[in-house]
Amino acid sequence: MKRTISLAAAAVLLWAGTAGRLAAQSHLSFREEYESVRARSGLHLGPVRIVPVFRLTDVGYDSNVYYRAEGTDVVSDLTATLSPEVRATWLIGGSFILSATENPEYVAYAEQAALRSFTNSVSGSLRWLVLRHFSLAGETHSLSHVRRSLSELEHRIRDTATGGRASVFFETARGTAIGLAGVIDDFRYRDVGSGAADDIYGLMLDRRESSAAFEFDYRVFTASYVFVSAGGTRYDFLHPESAWRDGRSYQAWGGLRFPLSGRARGAIRLGWKTFRPDTPDRRPFSGFVAATDVTLRAGRLGLNLGLDRDNAFSYNETAYYYVDTRARVGLSLYLAEWLRLDGAVQYGTMVYPDPQQVWFDGATVIVDRREDVQHVVSVGPVVRVGGTTGIGLTFNLYARTSNAPGFDVRRNFVGAFVTYEF
């Protein structure tokens, strides 16, 4: 059962997680989703299959909960994140899939009561296979979390994505698919700990994103696919103070998607993106982008490789966007059937192309080309408690250095978590 729960969670990420960038996703065929649902043992309520997932993460000690700069009054605390999820699916004949997911989440702090938060994410979807080859799909969602959703954020911020997705694909029995998909999302941001009426994160980042993309998938191995996609996104900001941030982007992607389970999992996604601001005096972006996360397993050795690169809107009112690049390598050594040791290193940069005003020591400093470098190192054991379920301990070191004054940060975290991928 634990293995099927892990498969279900992977399918949810591929299909229901539409709050991300549409062009960076790859299509999951009707038959793939249908078979993954049938494989779940879960619970049954009449014809409805229910899969519960219990998630417990970040249980431990955080040395710098606000990610404050070195030399300032940093605050430490004990924290934990509880995030159970229930996914219900109804297979109607061989041509309908009805799904609904609910994911409440509570972030706890021992001392910092202002940072405690509760969110709830819900989504519902319908897939219909017409004339054996045409897959029609629609989904609606309201996804809310309190986290560092952007590399730039100094601490956890509530981000909410409310919207919908629609797609139509022609799919063959072999798995080849070609089609169109569109997403509309309203993004909202809020600093849960500030209590300020004028939230800078909301003023600068609240927006609507409207995306459309074409995609072609071709199966090359038993359950692996190469894919290409191309599309565009329109960005319309909510508040008048941020109207100058409106713009549009065009992107093309290609890559390889591996199965939901097996020795190789994940996807390699590489592409090219052009971002054009509506404001003519703002600098555009054009360059290489990536959204890659691959896990490989061979005997007692596991390897995780990741590469992400894209431009992201800055919450700083004198900046526009930054180019966020992150590369990571993780290594897992299975010392016994019940014990493994995990280690990972991530290196990232945030480069701001426009000059930026920084307030430091009571004065304004102009930084012509700000660049932040971030390092994350983590290590710890994981003990299997049954099936693919394990309990892990981790020591995490985060460090950021910047050529802008006041942005050098260090943070240590020691804690525990539950994993379903042992």
N, C-alpha and C positions, 0 to 999 in steps of 0.2 A: 504493500500500500504506500509506503514511504516513497518508493521510486515513482509511482504514478502521481503522487502529489507534486514531486519535483518536476515531472513532465508537464503537469497542469500549470504550475507556476511559470514555466518557460513559455507555454502557449499564451498565457495571459499577457506576458511582457511583449510578445511578438504581435499580438492582435489587439488587445484592449488598451495598450499603452500609447495612445495616439496623441498625447500632449507633447510629445517630442516633435522633431522636425520630420515632416512627411517624407521628404526625398531621401532621408537617411535610413528609412525602413525598407524591408523587403517583404514581398507578398507571401502569405501563408495560404496555401490552396484549401479549397473546401474539403477535399478528401483528407488532407493532412489533419485539419482540425477535427473532422468527423471521427477519424480513427483514433486520435489522441483522446477524445472524449470517451469513446467506447472502451479504451484501455484502462480508464480510471476505475478503481474499485470503490473508493469513497463511500458515501451513504446514498440510499435511494429513498425518495419520497414519492411513491407512485412512479410515474415515468421520468421524474426529475432526478438528475444525478447531482449530488452536493459534495463538494470537496472543500473541507476546512483546512486552513493553513495557519499555524501559530508562529509568529515571528517575535523574537526578543533580541534586541541589538543594543549596543552602546551601554551596556550595564557596567558602570565603573566610575573611575575618578578622572575628571577633566581638569587639567591645570590652568586652563585659560578659556572659560566658556564664552567670553565676548571677543576672543581673538584680538586682544588689545596689543598695542605696540610694546616692544621691550622698553623697560625703564619707566613704564606707567603703572598705574594701580590695577594689576591683573586680578581676576577673580576666579577662584577654583570652586568646584562643587562636585557632588555625586549626582549621576544622571542615569537614566534608562529610557529606552523606547520600546513600548509594547504595541504591536501592530498585527492583530489577528485579521484573517480574511476569509470570506465565504464566497465561493463561486458556485452558482446553480446553473445547470445546463439541461435543456430538454431537446432530445432528438426526435423530430417528427418525421416518421417514414425515413426515407433516405435522402431527402432533399431540403429539410429545414433544420436549422440550428438556432435555438433561442437561448441566450445567455444573459446572466445578471451577476454582478459582482459588487460586494460591499466590503470596505476596508476601513474600519475605524482605527485611529492611531492616537496614542497618548504619549507625550514626551514629559518625563518627570524630572524634577530637580529637587534636591534635598533642601537647599537654602534659598535659591533664586526663584521665589514664587512667581515673579513676573514672567519668567521664561516657561513656566508650565503651560502646556497647551493640549487641546483635543481637536482633532480634525476627523473628517469622515469623507471617504471617496466612494462614489457609486458610479456604475456604468451598466448599460444594457445594450445588447446587440442582436441583430437578426441576420442570418445568412440563408440564402435561397438558391438552390441549384436548379436552373431552368434548362429544359431540353438537353440535360445531361452534360452540358459544356459551359453554360453561362452562369457564373457565380455573381449574384447580386448581394450586396451587403450594406448595412447601415448601422450606425452606432451613435449613442449619445452618452456623455460622461460629464461628471463634475469631480475633478481630482484635486485633493487638497493635502498638503504636507507642510510641516515645519522643519526646515533643513537648510543647508547651504547649497541651494540649487544652482548657484553660479559661483565660479571660482573666486570672483571679486568680493563676495559678501564676507563681512568680518565675523558674522555669527548666524545663527539660524533665523530664517525669515519665513513667514507663511507665504507660500505660493499656491495659487488656485488656477486651474485651467478648466473652463467650462465651454463645452462645444459639442461638435458632432463630426462624424466621418461617413462618407459614402463612397462606394466603389463598384465597378463593373469589370469583370475579367472573363476572358474566354480561356478555358482550361481543358487540356487534353488528358486522356487516361494516363499518359506517361508522366504527367506533371508539368508540362510546358504551359505557361500562362502569359497572356498579354492583356493589358487593360489600363484603365484610368482610375485614379482615386483623388478625392478632395477632402480637405479638413478645414473647419473654421473653429478657432479657439480664442476665447477671451481670457487673457492672463491678468491676474491681480496679485499684488505683493503687499505685505503688511509686516511691520516690525512688531511682533507680539509683546516685546518687553518695554517699548518706549512709552506707549500711551499718548503720544503726541497727536494732535488733531491733524496737522499737516505732515503726513508720513512721506519722507523723501523718497522711499523705495516705490511707493505707489505713484507719486507725482511723476517720477522719471521713467517707470517701467510698465505701468498699466497700459495695455494695448490689445488690439485684435490682430491676429494673424490669419490670413486666408491663403491656403495653399492648394495647388493642383499639380499632379504629376502623372506621367506615363511610365509604365514599367513592363519589362519583358524578362521572364524567368525561363531557364532551360536546365533540365536535370542532366547532370553529367556523371553522377555515380548513383548508388542505390537510393540515397535520400539527400544528396547534396545538389545545390543549384548554383549556376552562375546567373547573374542578373545585371541589367542595365536600366537606369531610370533617368528621367529628365523632367524638370518642372520649375515652377516659380512660386514665390511667396510675396504677399502684400502686407506691409506693416502700417497700421493706423493707430496712433497713440490716443489715449482717452482724454487726457487733460490738456487744456489750451497751452499751459506752460511748456508742454512737451511736443507740440504740433510740429516743431522744426525737426523732430526725429523721424517723421514719416519717411517711408522709402519702400523699395522693392528689391527682390533678389531673384537670380536665376541660377540653377545648379544642375549638374549632371553627375551621376554616380555609376559605379560599376563595382562588381565584387563577387564573392563566393559565400554562400550560406550553407553551413553544415547542419546535420540532423539535430533534433531536439535532445537526443541522447546518443551515447557512444563515446569512442575514444577522442573524437574531435567534435567540439560543440562551439556554437557562436557564429560570427560572421565577420568577413573582411569587407569593409566598405571604404572605397577611396573615390574622390571626385574633385570637381572644380566648381567654384562658386564666384559669382559676380554680384556685389551688393551696391545699389545705386541710391543715394539719399535724394529726396525731393529738393532739399535745400542746396542750391548750386555751389555754395562756398564750402560745403562739407566734403571731406575727402572720401572717395569711394573705396571699396575693397574688392580685390580680385585675386584669387589664388587657390592653392591646394587645400582641400578639406578632407577629413577622415572621421569615421565613426566605427572603429574596429575593436572587437573584443573576442578573443579566441582562447579556448581552453583545450589543452592536449593532455592525454594520459597514456603512458607507456610503462607497464609494470608498476614499480614502486615510485615512479616519478610522475609528477603532474606539473604542467607549465601553463601559465596564463599570460597572454600578451595583449596589450591594449594600446591604441593610438587614437586620440581625439584631437581634431583641429577644426575651428570654426570662428567666425566673429560673433561677439555677443554684446548686447547693449549694456552700457555702463550706467549705474545709478548716480554717478557723480554728475552734477548739473553742469559742470564746465567741460565734461568729456562727452563723447558720443558713443563710441564703441571701442572694444579692444579685441585683439586676435588672441584667442585662448588655445594653447597647444599643450597637450598632456600625453606623455608616453609612460607606460608602466610595464613592469616585468614581475611576475609572481611565480614562486617555486614552492611545490608541495612535495615533501618526502614522506612516504608511507613507511614508518618504522615497524609497524605491526598491523595486524588486521583491525585493531581497535585504536590505533594511535597514528597520527600524522603531525608533521611540523610544517607550518606555513611561514613563508617570508615573502615580502613584496617591497619594491622600490618604485616610486613615481617621481618623475621630473617634469615640471611644467613651467611655461612662461606666459605672461600676459603683457602684450605690447599695445600701447595706446598711440595711434598715429597722429592724433591732434594734440596741440599744447593743452596743458591742464593746470588749473589753479588749485593749489593745495594750501590749506590753512595749517600753519605750524608755528608754535610758540608765539601766538598772538599776531602773526603777520602772514600775508599772502605770498606764496612762493610759486613762480611760474616754472613748470617742468615741461620742456619742449617735447620730449619723447619719453614718456614714462615706461619703464619696463620692470616688472616684478618677476622674480624667480622663486618657484615653490618646490620644496622637497618633502616627500612623505615616505617614511620608512616604517614598516610594521613587521612584527614577528610574534609567533605564539603557537602553542600546541592545540590540537583538536582531538577530542576523545569521542569515539563512536559509542552511542548508547543503544543503537538498534537500527537495522536496515541501513539506510543512507543518512540517518539523523545523527548529528554530533553536537557536542558542546565545546566551544572554543574559548581560549583566553588569548588576549592580544595586548601587545605594547605598541603604541603608535606615536611616532614623533613627526610633528608638522613644523616646518620652518619656511618663512617667507622673507626674502630680502628685496629691497626696492631702491632705485635711484631717486625716488621721491621721499622726502623726509617724513618720518612718522608712520611708515608702513612696514617696518621690520617686525615680524611676529614669530614667536616660538610657542608651541603648545605640545603637551604630552597627554596621552590618554592611556589608561590601563583599565581593561574591562573584559567582559565576557559576552558571548552571543550564542544563538542557536542556529545551526545550519542544516539544510536538508540535502546537501551535496557532499557527502563524505566519499 
